Amino acid sequence: MHTFDHEKLDVYRAAIEFVVLVDKIVEQFPRGRAYLADQLLRAGTSIPLNIAEGAGEYSGSEKSRFYRMAKRSATECASIFDVCNQLGIVDVGLFVKGRELLVRIVAMLIKMAQKAE
């Protein structure tokens, strides 16, 4: 079976794993926190989407631009995680797992963006 370029990337697989984790996390949010759930889902989903777009580009500067956008979305998710943790609305185990994934994703994206330039 043919695969797309982005499907071969570890960072893409980690980003998909993060989206699945986010989906589990937001299911546990209490009523009245839909705004945080929506923001986290949007930002989390944009990580693999931007990685896929970047992987499909031929221009190094365009690849780098998409990888940097994915990194920004990942750091936005880290900030939302911090808010949720401070509000006490996220399971500590899921919080730690999500933060670890984000740290890994951001590190890979920084290297990929720099290499593509």
Secondary structure, 3 states (H helix, E strand, C coil): CCCCHHHHCHHHHHHHHHHHHHHHHHHCCCCCCHHHHHHHHHHHHHHHHHHHHHHCCCCHHHHHHHHHHHHHHHHHHHHHHHHHHHHCCCCHHHHHHHHHHHHHHHHHHHHHHHHHC
